[in-house]
Amino acid sequence: MNTDDAVTILLLEDDDGDAKAIQRALRKAKVVNPIVRAIDGVEALELIDGKDGEKPLSEPFMMLVDINMPRMDGIEFLRHIREQPRLKRAIAFVLTTSSRDEDVIAAYDLNVAGYVLKDNAGKDFLNLIELLDCYWRVVRFPKTEPIKGVE
């Protein structure tokens, strides 16, 4: 796959150790997609929209979202994303330590593609990463309209 055409992975993870472990698993699975990390929902929205003259995150992209984050948690972030017409198609997977039924239900109500507990680490987690890699290599994403005012 041409890495210029690769879907960008937006990793929303506030814990440095967890972020490094996820990135390590992605490398081990030979995932070549560009990875952009945000430490919370606020920073992720700034990356998506382009802050302070920065180029907005190119679409399509896939999000790996933690639930428990400062400033704006994963559920609030997903609500915000799903309310925006140009972002509601974005693919989101939850990777979290939260096993609360309320979080699981809220995430699926916000159309996540999957909810995975981080403590299912190890071989199962690597299998998941390999499955995600296969998924975004074979799935056809819709072409998006350019954002007005952004070139």
N, CA, C and O atoms as a GROMACS GRO file, in nm:
protein
  604
    1MET      N    1   0.084  -0.118   0.000
    1MET     CA    2   0.000   0.000   0.000
    1MET      C    3   0.088   0.123   0.000
    1MET      O    4   0.190   0.127   0.070
    2ASN      N    5   0.051   0.222  -0.076
    2ASN     CA    6   0.121   0.350  -0.079
    2ASN      C    7   0.090   0.425   0.050
    2ASN      O    8  -0.027   0.450   0.080
    3THR      N    9   0.192   0.461   0.127
    3THR     CA   10   0.168   0.528   0.254
    3THR      C   11   0.108   0.666   0.235
    3THR      O   12   0.050   0.721   0.329
    4ASP      N   13   0.121   0.726   0.114
    4ASP     CA   14   0.058   0.855   0.089
    4ASP      C   15  -0.094   0.842   0.086
    4ASP      O   16  -0.165   0.939   0.114
    5ASP      N   17  -0.144   0.723   0.051
    5ASP     CA   18  -0.287   0.699   0.043
    5ASP      C   19  -0.342   0.635   0.170
    5ASP      O   20  -0.462   0.611   0.180
    6ALA      N   21  -0.257   0.609   0.268
    6ALA     CA   22  -0.298   0.538   0.388
    6ALA      C   23  -0.391   0.623   0.473
    6ALA      O   24  -0.376   0.745   0.483
    7VAL      N   25  -0.487   0.557   0.534
    7VAL     CA   26  -0.578   0.622   0.627
    7VAL      C   27  -0.499   0.661   0.752
    7VAL      O   28  -0.425   0.580   0.807
    8THR      N   29  -0.515   0.785   0.796
    8THR     CA   30  -0.448   0.832   0.917
    8THR      C   31  -0.518   0.774   1.040
    8THR      O   32  -0.641   0.771   1.046
    9ILE      N   33  -0.440   0.730   1.136
    9ILE     CA   34  -0.494   0.682   1.263
    9ILE      C   35  -0.482   0.796   1.364
    9ILE      O   36  -0.372   0.844   1.392
   10LEU      N   37  -0.595   0.838   1.417
   10LEU     CA   38  -0.598   0.940   1.522
   10LEU      C   39  -0.611   0.866   1.655
   10LEU      O   40  -0.715   0.809   1.685
   11LEU      N   41  -0.504   0.868   1.733
   11LEU     CA   42  -0.500   0.800   1.862
   11LEU      C   43  -0.529   0.900   1.971
   11LEU      O   44  -0.451   0.993   1.993
   12LEU      N   45  -0.641   0.883   2.041
   12LEU     CA   46  -0.676   0.968   2.155
   12LEU      C   47  -0.642   0.891   2.281
   12LEU      O   48  -0.716   0.802   2.322
   13GLU      N   49  -0.531   0.926   2.343
   13GLU     CA   50  -0.481   0.853   2.459
   13GLU      C   51  -0.399   0.946   2.545
   13GLU      O   52  -0.299   1.002   2.499
   14ASP      N   53  -0.440   0.963   2.672
   14ASP     CA   54  -0.369   1.055   2.761
   14ASP      C   55  -0.254   0.988   2.835
   14ASP      O   56  -0.164   1.057   2.882
   15ASP      N   57  -0.254   0.857   2.846
   15ASP     CA   58  -0.149   0.786   2.919
   15ASP      C   59  -0.033   0.754   2.825
   15ASP      O   60  -0.050   0.682   2.726
   16ASP      N   61   0.086   0.807   2.857
   16ASP     CA   62   0.203   0.786   2.772
   16ASP      C   63   0.238   0.638   2.756
   16ASP      O   64   0.271   0.594   2.646
   17GLY      N   65   0.229   0.563   2.865
   17GLY     CA   66   0.260   0.420   2.859
   17GLY      C   67   0.166   0.344   2.768
   17GLY      O   68   0.209   0.262   2.687
   18ASP      N   69   0.036   0.373   2.780
   18ASP     CA   70  -0.062   0.307   2.694
   18ASP      C   71  -0.043   0.349   2.549
   18ASP      O   72  -0.052   0.265   2.459
   19ALA      N   73  -0.016   0.477   2.526
   19ALA     CA   74   0.005   0.526   2.389
   19ALA      C   75   0.125   0.456   2.325
   19ALA      O   76   0.119   0.415   2.209
   20LYS      N   77   0.234   0.443   2.401
   20LYS     CA   78   0.353   0.375   2.349
   20LYS      C   79   0.325   0.228   2.321
   20LYS      O   80   0.372   0.173   2.221
   21ALA      N   81   0.248   0.164   2.409
   21ALA     CA   82   0.215   0.022   2.390
   21ALA      C   83   0.130   0.003   2.264
   21ALA      O   84   0.151  -0.092   2.189
   22ILE      N   85   0.034   0.092   2.242
   22ILE     CA   86  -0.051   0.083   2.123
   22ILE      C   87   0.032   0.107   1.998
   22ILE      O   88   0.019   0.034   1.900
   23GLN      N   89   0.118   0.208   2.001
   23GLN     CA   90   0.203   0.237   1.886
   23GLN      C   91   0.300   0.122   1.859
   23GLN      O   92   0.329   0.089   1.744
   24ARG      N   93   0.351   0.060   1.967
   24ARG     CA   94   0.441  -0.055   1.952
   24ARG      C   95   0.366  -0.173   1.888
   24ARG      O   96   0.419  -0.240   1.800
   25ALA      N   97   0.243  -0.195   1.932
   25ALA     CA   98   0.161  -0.303   1.873
   25ALA      C   99   0.133  -0.276   1.726
   25ALA      O  100   0.134  -0.368   1.644
   26LEU      N  101   0.109  -0.150   1.691
   26LEU     CA  102   0.086  -0.115   1.551
   26LEU      C  103   0.211  -0.143   1.468
   26LEU      O  104   0.201  -0.197   1.357
   27ARG      N  105   0.328  -0.106   1.520
   27ARG     CA  106   0.454  -0.134   1.448
   27ARG      C  107   0.478  -0.284   1.435
   27ARG      O  108   0.518  -0.332   1.329
   28LYS      N  109   0.453  -0.358   1.545
   28LYS     CA  110   0.475  -0.503   1.543
   28LYS      C  111   0.384  -0.570   1.440
   28LYS      O  112   0.422  -0.669   1.378
   29ALA      N  113   0.265  -0.515   1.423
   29ALA     CA  114   0.171  -0.568   1.323
   29ALA      C  115   0.202  -0.515   1.183
   29ALA      O  116   0.131  -0.545   1.087
   30LYS      N  117   0.310  -0.436   1.173
   30LYS     CA  118   0.354  -0.379   1.045
   30LYS      C  119   0.250  -0.286   0.983
   30LYS      O  120   0.235  -0.279   0.861
   31VAL      N  121   0.180  -0.214   1.069
   31VAL     CA  122   0.084  -0.114   1.023
   31VAL      C  123   0.162   0.007   0.976
   31VAL      O  124   0.244   0.061   1.051
   32VAL      N  125   0.139   0.050   0.852
   32VAL     CA  126   0.216   0.160   0.794
   32VAL      C  127   0.140   0.292   0.796
   32VAL      O  128   0.193   0.395   0.753
   33ASN      N  129   0.018   0.291   0.846
   33ASN     CA  130  -0.062   0.412   0.847
   33ASN      C  131   0.003   0.520   0.934
   33ASN      O  132   0.061   0.489   1.038
   34PRO      N  133  -0.008   0.646   0.890
   34PRO     CA  134   0.041   0.754   0.976
   34PRO      C  135  -0.042   0.760   1.104
   34PRO      O  136  -0.163   0.740   1.102
   35ILE      N  137   0.026   0.787   1.216
   35ILE     CA  138  -0.043   0.794   1.346
   35ILE      C  139  -0.025   0.934   1.402
   35ILE      O  140   0.086   0.987   1.408
   36VAL      N  141  -0.138   0.994   1.442
   36VAL     CA  142  -0.137   1.125   1.506
   36VAL      C  143  -0.199   1.105   1.644
   36VAL      O  144  -0.307   1.047   1.656
   37ARG      N  145  -0.131   1.154   1.747
   37ARG     CA  146  -0.180   1.135   1.884
   37ARG      C  147  -0.231   1.265   1.943
   37ARG      O  148  -0.173   1.372   1.924
   38ALA      N  149  -0.344   1.254   2.015
   38ALA     CA  150  -0.397   1.364   2.094
   38ALA      C  151  -0.415   1.311   2.237
   38ALA      O  152  -0.447   1.194   2.256
   39ILE      N  153  -0.393   1.398   2.336
   39ILE     CA  154  -0.404   1.352   2.475
   39ILE      C  155  -0.544   1.365   2.532
   39ILE      O  156  -0.571   1.318   2.643
   40ASP      N  157  -0.634   1.428   2.458
   40ASP     CA  158  -0.774   1.438   2.501
   40ASP      C  159  -0.860   1.482   2.383
   40ASP      O  160  -0.808   1.511   2.275
   41GLY      N  161  -0.991   1.488   2.405
   41GLY     CA  162  -1.082   1.526   2.299
   41GLY      C  163  -1.062   1.666   2.247
   41GLY      O  164  -1.080   1.691   2.128
   42VAL      N  165  -1.026   1.759   2.335
   42VAL     CA  166  -1.004   1.898   2.293
   42VAL      C  167  -0.889   1.904   2.193
   42VAL      O  168  -0.902   1.965   2.087
   43GLU      N  169  -0.778   1.841   2.228
   43GLU     CA  170  -0.662   1.841   2.137
   43GLU      C  171  -0.695   1.769   2.007
   43GLU      O  172  -0.650   1.811   1.900
   44ALA      N  173  -0.772   1.661   2.014
   44ALA     CA  174  -0.809   1.588   1.893
   44ALA      C  175  -0.892   1.676   1.800
   44ALA      O  176  -0.869   1.675   1.679
   45LEU      N  177  -0.987   1.751   1.855
   45LEU     CA  178  -1.067   1.841   1.771
   45LEU      C  179  -0.981   1.949   1.708
   45LEU      O  180  -1.003   1.988   1.594
   46GLU      N  181  -0.882   1.997   1.783
   46GLU     CA  182  -0.790   2.097   1.727
   46GLU      C  183  -0.710   2.038   1.612
   46GLU      O  184  -0.686   2.106   1.512
   47LEU      N  185  -0.668   1.912   1.624
   47LEU     CA  186  -0.595   1.846   1.515
   47LEU      C  187  -0.685   1.826   1.394
   47LEU      O  188  -0.644   1.847   1.280
   48ILE      N  189  -0.808   1.784   1.419
   48ILE     CA  190  -0.902   1.759   1.310
   48ILE      C  191  -0.933   1.887   1.234
   48ILE      O  192  -0.934   1.889   1.111
   49ASP      N  193  -0.958   1.995   1.309
   49ASP     CA  194  -0.998   2.122   1.248
   49ASP      C  195  -0.881   2.205   1.200
   49ASP      O  196  -0.898   2.295   1.118
   50GLY      N  197  -0.762   2.178   1.251
   50GLY     CA  198  -0.646   2.261   1.220
   50GLY      C  199  -0.648   2.383   1.311
   50GLY      O  200  -0.736   2.468   1.298
   51LYS      N  201  -0.553   2.391   1.400
   51LYS     CA  202  -0.548   2.499   1.498
   51LYS      C  203  -0.430   2.590   1.468
   51LYS      O  204  -0.323   2.545   1.428
   52ASP      N  205  -0.453   2.719   1.488
   52ASP     CA  206  -0.346   2.818   1.474
   52ASP      C  207  -0.273   2.806   1.340
   52ASP      O  208  -0.150   2.808   1.335
   53GLY      N  209  -0.350   2.794   1.233
   53GLY     CA  210  -0.291   2.789   1.101
   53GLY      C  211  -0.238   2.653   1.058
   53GLY      O  212  -0.189   2.638   0.946
   54GLU      N  213  -0.247   2.553   1.147
   54GLU     CA  214  -0.202   2.418   1.111
   54GLU      C  215  -0.298   2.358   1.009
   54GLU      O  216  -0.417   2.392   1.006
   55LYS      N  217  -0.247   2.270   0.927
   55LYS     CA  218  -0.330   2.201   0.829
   55LYS      C  219  -0.423   2.104   0.902
   55LYS      O  220  -0.378   2.030   0.990
   56PRO      N  221  -0.554   2.102   0.866
   56PRO     CA  222  -0.645   2.006   0.930
   56PRO      C  223  -0.605   1.863   0.898
   56PRO      O  224  -0.541   1.837   0.796
   57LEU      N  225  -0.643   1.772   0.984
   57LEU     CA  226  -0.618   1.630   0.961
   57LEU      C  227  -0.692   1.587   0.836
   57LEU      O  228  -0.812   1.613   0.822
   58SER      N  229  -0.622   1.522   0.744
   58SER     CA  230  -0.685   1.483   0.619
   58SER      C  231  -0.781   1.367   0.641
   58SER      O  232  -0.758   1.280   0.725
   59GLU      N  233  -0.887   1.368   0.565
   59GLU     CA  234  -0.987   1.262   0.574
   59GLU      C  235  -0.963   1.165   0.461
   59GLU      O  236  -0.905   1.205   0.360
   60PRO      N  237  -1.004   1.039   0.471
   60PRO     CA  238  -1.067   0.981   0.590
   60PRO      C  239  -0.961   0.946   0.694
   60PRO      O  240  -0.842   0.936   0.665
   61PHE      N  241  -1.008   0.928   0.815
   61PHE     CA  242  -0.919   0.884   0.921
   61PHE      C  243  -0.995   0.791   1.014
   61PHE      O  244  -1.118   0.791   1.019
   62MET      N  245  -0.918   0.712   1.087
   62MET     CA  246  -0.975   0.619   1.183
   62MET      C  247  -0.931   0.662   1.322
   62MET      O  248  -0.817   0.704   1.342
   63MET      N  249  -1.023   0.653   1.417
   63MET     CA  250  -0.993   0.698   1.552
   63MET      C  251  -0.988   0.580   1.648
   63MET      O  252  -1.074   0.493   1.646
   64LEU      N  253  -0.884   0.578   1.732
   64LEU     CA  254  -0.874   0.486   1.844
   64LEU      C  255  -0.890   0.573   1.968
   64LEU      O  256  -0.802   0.652   2.000
   65VAL      N  257  -1.002   0.558   2.038
   65VAL     CA  258  -1.043   0.654   2.141
   65VAL      C  259  -1.044   0.592   2.279
   65VAL      O  260  -1.108   0.489   2.302
   66ASP      N  261  -0.973   0.656   2.371
   66ASP     CA  262  -0.982   0.620   2.512
   66ASP      C  263  -1.106   0.689   2.570
   66ASP      O  264  -1.144   0.796   2.522
   67ILE      N  265  -1.166   0.631   2.670
   67ILE     CA  266  -1.284   0.694   2.733
   67ILE      C  267  -1.241   0.793   2.841
   67ILE      O  268  -1.290   0.906   2.845
   68ASN      N  269  -1.150   0.751   2.929
   68ASN     CA  270  -1.112   0.832   3.044
   68ASN      C  271  -0.996   0.924   3.010
   68ASN      O  272  -0.880   0.882   3.013
   69MET      N  273  -1.028   1.050   2.978
   69MET     CA  274  -0.925   1.149   2.946
   69MET      C  275  -0.963   1.281   3.012
   69MET      O  276  -1.080   1.305   3.040
   70PRO      N  277  -0.863   1.368   3.036
   70PRO     CA  278  -0.893   1.499   3.095
   70PRO      C  279  -0.961   1.592   2.994
   70PRO      O  280  -0.969   1.560   2.875
   71ARG      N  281  -1.008   1.703   3.039
   71ARG     CA  282  -1.073   1.810   2.962
   71ARG      C  283  -1.196   1.761   2.885
   71ARG      O  284  -1.306   1.805   2.916
   72MET      N  285  -1.182   1.675   2.789
   72MET     CA  286  -1.295   1.620   2.714
   72MET      C  287  -1.273   1.470   2.701
   72MET      O  288  -1.179   1.426   2.634
   73ASP      N  289  -1.360   1.392   2.765
   73ASP     CA  290  -1.342   1.246   2.760
   73ASP      C  291  -1.386   1.190   2.626
   73ASP      O  292  -1.436   1.262   2.540
   74GLY      N  293  -1.366   1.060   2.609
   74GLY     CA  294  -1.393   0.996   2.482
   74GLY      C  295  -1.540   1.000   2.440
   74GLY      O  296  -1.569   1.018   2.322
   75ILE      N  297  -1.631   0.984   2.534
   75ILE     CA  298  -1.775   0.987   2.502
   75ILE      C  299  -1.814   1.127   2.455
   75ILE      O  300  -1.884   1.141   2.354
   76GLU      N  301  -1.772   1.228   2.527
   76GLU     CA  302  -1.802   1.366   2.487
   76GLU      C  303  -1.741   1.398   2.350
   76GLU      O  304  -1.805   1.462   2.266
   77PHE      N  305  -1.619   1.352   2.327
   77PHE     CA  306  -1.555   1.372   2.197
   77PHE      C  307  -1.636   1.305   2.086
   77PHE      O  308  -1.661   1.366   1.982
   78LEU      N  309  -1.677   1.180   2.107
   78LEU     CA  310  -1.755   1.109   2.006
   78LEU      C  311  -1.889   1.178   1.980
   78LEU      O  312  -1.933   1.185   1.865
   79ARG      N  313  -1.952   1.230   2.085
   79ARG     CA  314  -2.077   1.305   2.065
   79ARG      C  315  -2.053   1.424   1.973
   79ARG      O  316  -2.130   1.450   1.880
   80HIS      N  317  -1.945   1.496   2.000
   80HIS     CA  318  -1.913   1.614   1.920
   80HIS      C  319  -1.888   1.574   1.774
   80HIS      O  320  -1.936   1.641   1.683
   81ILE      N  321  -1.814   1.467   1.752
   81ILE     CA  322  -1.783   1.420   1.618
   81ILE      C  323  -1.911   1.382   1.543
   81ILE      O  324  -1.929   1.418   1.428
   82ARG      N  325  -1.998   1.308   1.611
   82ARG     CA  326  -2.119   1.259   1.545
   82ARG      C  327  -2.219   1.370   1.514
   82ARG      O  328  -2.309   1.351   1.432
   83GLU      N  329  -2.205   1.486   1.579
   83GLU     CA  330  -2.294   1.599   1.551
   83GLU      C  331  -2.249   1.679   1.429
   83GLU      O  332  -2.325   1.762   1.379
   84GLN      N  333  -2.128   1.656   1.381
   84GLN     CA  334  -2.075   1.730   1.267
   84GLN      C  335  -2.092   1.649   1.139
   84GLN      O  336  -2.036   1.540   1.128
   85PRO      N  337  -2.169   1.699   1.043
   85PRO     CA  338  -2.196   1.623   0.921
   85PRO      C  339  -2.070   1.571   0.852
   85PRO      O  340  -2.071   1.457   0.803
   86ARG      N  341  -1.964   1.649   0.845
   86ARG     CA  342  -1.846   1.603   0.772
   86ARG      C  343  -1.766   1.499   0.849
   86ARG      O  344  -1.680   1.433   0.792
   87LEU      N  345  -1.794   1.482   0.979
   87LEU     CA  346  -1.717   1.388   1.060
   87LEU      C  347  -1.797   1.267   1.107
   87LEU      O  348  -1.740   1.173   1.161
   88LYS      N  349  -1.927   1.268   1.088
   88LYS     CA  350  -2.008   1.161   1.146
   88LYS      C  351  -1.978   1.024   1.085
   88LYS      O  352  -2.012   0.922   1.145
   89ARG      N  353  -1.915   1.021   0.967
   89ARG     CA  354  -1.879   0.893   0.905
   89ARG      C  355  -1.745   0.839   0.956
   89ARG      O  356  -1.710   0.724   0.928
   90ALA      N  357  -1.672   0.919   1.030
   90ALA     CA  358  -1.539   0.875   1.076
   90ALA      C  359  -1.551   0.746   1.156
   90ALA      O  360  -1.642   0.729   1.237
   91ILE      N  361  -1.459   0.656   1.132
   91ILE     CA  362  -1.461   0.526   1.199
   91ILE      C  363  -1.391   0.538   1.333
   91ILE      O  364  -1.279   0.589   1.342
   92ALA      N  365  -1.458   0.489   1.437
   92ALA     CA  366  -1.402   0.498   1.572
   92ALA      C  367  -1.408   0.363   1.641
   92ALA      O  368  -1.508   0.292   1.637
   93PHE      N  369  -1.296   0.330   1.704
   93PHE     CA  370  -1.288   0.214   1.791
   93PHE      C  371  -1.252   0.268   1.929
   93PHE      O  372  -1.168   0.358   1.940
   94VAL      N  373  -1.313   0.214   2.033
   94VAL     CA  374  -1.278   0.252   2.169
   94VAL      C  375  -1.177   0.152   2.222
   94VAL      O  376  -1.198   0.031   2.214
   95LEU      N  377  -1.065   0.203   2.276
   95LEU     CA  378  -0.964   0.123   2.346
   95LEU      C  379  -0.952   0.185   2.484
   95LEU      O  380  -0.899   0.295   2.498
   96THR      N  381  -1.001   0.117   2.586
   96THR     CA  382  -1.014   0.179   2.718
   96THR      C  383  -1.001   0.077   2.831
   96THR      O  384  -1.006  -0.044   2.809
   97THR      N  385  -0.985   0.129   2.951
   97THR     CA  386  -0.988   0.045   3.070
   97THR      C  387  -1.129   0.041   3.131
   97THR      O  388  -1.156  -0.038   3.221
   98SER      N  389  -1.218   0.126   3.082
   98SER     CA  390  -1.352   0.135   3.139
   98SER      C  391  -1.440   0.019   3.092
   98SER      O  392  -1.467   0.004   2.973
   99SER      N  393  -1.483  -0.061   3.188
   99SER     CA  394  -1.575  -0.170   3.156
   99SER      C  395  -1.717  -0.137   3.202
   99SER      O  396  -1.804  -0.224   3.205
  100ARG      N  397  -1.740  -0.010   3.236
  100ARG     CA  398  -1.873   0.032   3.282
  100ARG      C  399  -1.975   0.015   3.170
  100ARG      O  400  -1.954   0.059   3.057
  101ASP      N  401  -2.086  -0.050   3.202
  101ASP     CA  402  -2.191  -0.072   3.102
  101ASP      C  403  -2.239   0.059   3.041
  101ASP      O  404  -2.271   0.063   2.922
  102GLU      N  405  -2.246   0.166   3.121
  102GLU     CA  406  -2.291   0.297   3.070
  102GLU      C  407  -2.199   0.346   2.958
  102GLU      O  408  -2.245   0.402   2.859
  103ASP      N  409  -2.068   0.326   2.976
  103ASP     CA  410  -1.972   0.369   2.874
  103ASP      C  411  -1.984   0.285   2.748
  103ASP      O  412  -1.980   0.337   2.636
  104VAL      N  413  -2.000   0.154   2.764
  104VAL     CA  414  -2.014   0.065   2.650
  104VAL      C  415  -2.138   0.103   2.570
  104VAL      O  416  -2.132   0.115   2.447
  105ILE      N  417  -2.250   0.121   2.637
  105ILE     CA  418  -2.376   0.157   2.570
  105ILE      C  419  -2.364   0.293   2.502
  105ILE      O  420  -2.404   0.309   2.387
  106ALA      N  421  -2.309   0.391   2.575
  106ALA     CA  422  -2.294   0.526   2.517
  106ALA      C  423  -2.206   0.522   2.392
  106ALA      O  424  -2.237   0.588   2.293
  107ALA      N  425  -2.099   0.445   2.396
  107ALA     CA  426  -2.008   0.436   2.281
  107ALA      C  427  -2.079   0.374   2.161
  107ALA      O  428  -2.070   0.426   2.050
  108TYR      N  429  -2.148   0.263   2.183
  108TYR     CA  430  -2.218   0.200   2.070
  108TYR      C  431  -2.334   0.286   2.021
  108TYR      O  432  -2.364   0.285   1.902
  109ASP      N  433  -2.398   0.361   2.111
  109ASP     CA  434  -2.502   0.456   2.068
  109ASP      C  435  -2.442   0.564   1.978
  109ASP      O  436  -2.514   0.625   1.898
  110LEU      N  437  -2.312   0.589   1.991
  110LEU     CA  438  -2.243   0.688   1.909
  110LEU      C  439  -2.174   0.623   1.789
  110LEU      O  440  -2.084   0.681   1.728
  111ASN      N  441  -2.218   0.502   1.757
  111ASN     CA  442  -2.179   0.434   1.634
  111ASN      C  443  -2.030   0.399   1.627
  111ASN      O  444  -1.967   0.417   1.523
  112VAL      N  445  -1.974   0.351   1.738
  112VAL     CA  446  -1.836   0.302   1.731
  112VAL      C  447  -1.836   0.166   1.663
  112VAL      O  448  -1.934   0.091   1.669
  113ALA      N  449  -1.725   0.134   1.599
  113ALA     CA  450  -1.713   0.006   1.530
  113ALA      C  451  -1.677  -0.107   1.625
  113ALA      O  452  -1.696  -0.224   1.592
  114GLY      N  453  -1.624  -0.073   1.742
  114GLY     CA  454  -1.588  -0.174   1.839
  114GLY      C  455  -1.544  -0.112   1.970
  114GLY      O  456  -1.496   0.001   1.973
  115TYR      N  457  -1.562  -0.185   2.078
  115TYR     CA  458  -1.527  -0.140   2.213
  115TYR      C  459  -1.435  -0.247   2.271
  115TYR      O  460  -1.478  -0.360   2.295
  116VAL      N  461  -1.309  -0.212   2.294
  116VAL     CA  462  -1.208  -0.309   2.337
  116VAL      C  463  -1.147  -0.263   2.468
  116VAL      O  464  -1.108  -0.148   2.484
  117LEU      N  465  -1.139  -0.356   2.564
  117LEU     CA  466  -1.076  -0.326   2.691
  117LEU      C  467  -0.924  -0.343   2.678
  117LEU      O  468  -0.876  -0.442   2.624
  118LYS      N  469  -0.851  -0.245   2.730
  118LYS     CA  470  -0.704  -0.250   2.722
  118LYS      C  471  -0.647  -0.368   2.798
  118LYS      O  472  -0.539  -0.416   2.763
  119ASP      N  473  -0.716  -0.415   2.901
  119ASP     CA  474  -0.660  -0.525   2.978
  119ASP      C  475  -0.668  -0.658   2.902
  119ASP      O  476  -0.618  -0.760   2.949
  120ASN      N  477  -0.730  -0.656   2.784
  120ASN     CA  478  -0.725  -0.772   2.694
  120ASN      C  479  -0.600  -0.759   2.607
  120ASN      O  480  -0.604  -0.781   2.486
  121ALA      N  481  -0.490  -0.724   2.671
  121ALA     CA  482  -0.366  -0.697   2.599
  121ALA      C  483  -0.300  -0.828   2.557
  121ALA      O  484  -0.358  -0.936   2.572
  122GLY      N  485  -0.181  -0.817   2.506
  122GLY     CA  486  -0.106  -0.934   2.465
  122GLY      C  487  -0.149  -0.981   2.327
  122GLY      O  488  -0.179  -0.901   2.240
  123LYS      N  489  -0.152  -1.113   2.309
  123LYS     CA  490  -0.180  -1.172   2.178
  123LYS      C  491  -0.316  -1.129   2.125
  123LYS      O  492  -0.328  -1.100   2.005
  124ASP      N  493  -0.419  -1.123   2.209
  124ASP     CA  494  -0.552  -1.081   2.162
  124ASP      C  495  -0.548  -0.938   2.109
  124ASP      O  496  -0.610  -0.907   2.008
  125PHE      N  497  -0.474  -0.851   2.178
  125PHE     CA  498  -0.465  -0.712   2.134
  125PHE      C  499  -0.390  -0.704   2.000
  125PHE      O  500  -0.430  -0.630   1.911
  126LEU      N  501  -0.282  -0.778   1.987
  126LEU     CA  502  -0.208  -0.779   1.861
  126LEU      C  503  -0.296  -0.833   1.748
  126LEU      O  504  -0.291  -0.781   1.636
  127ASN      N  505  -0.375  -0.935   1.776
  127ASN     CA  506  -0.469  -0.986   1.676
  127ASN      C  507  -0.567  -0.878   1.634
  127ASN      O  508  -0.601  -0.867   1.516
  128LEU      N  509  -0.614  -0.799   1.730
  128LEU     CA  510  -0.707  -0.690   1.699
  128LEU      C  511  -0.640  -0.587   1.609
  128LEU      O  512  -0.700  -0.543   1.510
  129ILE      N  513  -0.518  -0.549   1.640
  129ILE     CA  514  -0.446  -0.450   1.560
  129ILE      C  515  -0.427  -0.503   1.418
  129ILE      O  516  -0.445  -0.428   1.322
  130GLU      N  517  -0.392  -0.629   1.404
  130GLU     CA  518  -0.376  -0.687   1.271
  130GLU      C  519  -0.510  -0.688   1.195
  130GLU      O  520  -0.513  -0.664   1.075
  131LEU      N  521  -0.619  -0.715   1.267
  131LEU     CA  522  -0.751  -0.712   1.206
  131LEU      C  523  -0.785  -0.570   1.159
  131LEU      O  524  -0.837  -0.550   1.049
  132LEU      N  525  -0.756  -0.471   1.244
  132LEU     CA  526  -0.782  -0.331   1.206
  132LEU      C  527  -0.699  -0.292   1.085
  132LEU      O  528  -0.748  -0.223   0.996
  133ASP      N  529  -0.574  -0.337   1.080
  133ASP     CA  530  -0.489  -0.307   0.965
  133ASP      C  531  -0.551  -0.364   0.838
  133ASP      O  532  -0.558  -0.296   0.736
  134CYS      N  533  -0.595  -0.487   0.844
  134CYS     CA  534  -0.661  -0.549   0.729
  134CYS      C  535  -0.787  -0.471   0.693
  134CYS      O  536  -0.814  -0.446   0.576
  135TYR      N  537  -0.863  -0.433   0.793
  135TYR     CA  538  -0.988  -0.359   0.772
  135TYR      C  539  -0.965  -0.231   0.692
  135TYR      O  540  -1.031  -0.209   0.590
  136TRP      N  541  -0.871  -0.146   0.736
  136TRP     CA  542  -0.857  -0.019   0.667
  136TRP      C  543  -0.782  -0.030   0.536
  136TRP      O  544  -0.776   0.066   0.459
  137ARG      N  545  -0.722  -0.147   0.509
  137ARG     CA  546  -0.661  -0.167   0.378
  137ARG      C  547  -0.762  -0.214   0.274
  137ARG      O  548  -0.743  -0.190   0.155
  138VAL      N  549  -0.869  -0.280   0.318
  138VAL     CA  550  -0.965  -0.335   0.221
  138VAL      C  551  -1.095  -0.258   0.212
  138VAL      O  552  -1.165  -0.268   0.112
  139VAL      N  553  -1.129  -0.180   0.314
  139VAL     CA  554  -1.254  -0.106   0.313
  139VAL      C  555  -1.244   0.014   0.220
  139VAL      O  556  -1.140   0.082   0.216
  140ARG      N  557  -1.349   0.041   0.147
  140ARG     CA  558  -1.354   0.158   0.061
  140ARG      C  559  -1.416   0.272   0.140
  140ARG      O  560  -1.528   0.259   0.190
  141PHE      N  561  -1.345   0.382   0.151
  141PHE     CA  562  -1.394   0.499   0.220
  141PHE      C  563  -1.455   0.596   0.119
  141PHE      O  564  -1.407   0.604   0.006
  142PRO      N  565  -1.561   0.669   0.158
  142PRO     CA  566  -1.619   0.766   0.065
  142PRO      C  567  -1.524   0.882   0.043
  142PRO      O  568  -1.450   0.922   0.132
  143LYS      N  569  -1.529   0.936  -0.077
  143LYS     CA  570  -1.453   1.059  -0.104
  143LYS      C  571  -1.525   1.170  -0.030
  143LYS      O  572  -1.648   1.174  -0.026
  144THR      N  573  -1.448   1.260   0.027
  144THR     CA  574  -1.509   1.370   0.101
  144THR      C  575  -1.499   1.498   0.021
  144THR      O  576  -1.407   1.516  -0.059
  145GLU      N  577  -1.593   1.584   0.044
  145GLU     CA  578  -1.592   1.715  -0.017
  145GLU      C  579  -1.488   1.800   0.054
  145GLU      O  580  -1.471   1.787   0.175
  146PRO      N  581  -1.417   1.887  -0.018
  146PRO     CA  582  -1.322   1.976   0.048
  146PRO      C  583  -1.396   2.065   0.149
  146PRO      O  584  -1.510   2.104   0.127
  147ILE      N  585  -1.328   2.096   0.256
  147ILE     CA  586  -1.385   2.183   0.358
  147ILE      C  587  -1.374   2.326   0.308
  147ILE      O  588  -1.266   2.370   0.268
  148LYS      N  589  -1.484   2.398   0.309
  148LYS     CA  590  -1.482   2.537   0.261
  148LYS      C  591  -1.383   2.619   0.342
  148LYS      O  592  -1.380   2.612   0.465
  149GLY      N  593  -1.303   2.696   0.271
  149GLY     CA  594  -1.206   2.782   0.338
  149GLY      C  595  -1.075   2.713   0.368
  149GLY      O  596  -0.980   2.778   0.412
  150VAL      N  597  -1.068   2.581   0.345
  150VAL     CA  598  -0.945   2.506   0.372
  150VAL      C  599  -0.897   2.448   0.240
  150VAL      O  600  -0.974   2.383   0.168
  151GLU      N  601  -0.771   2.470   0.208
  151GLU     CA  602  -0.716   2.415   0.084
  151GLU      C  603  -0.616   2.308   0.110
  151GLU      O  604  -0.560   2.252   0.017
   0.00000   0.00000   0.00000
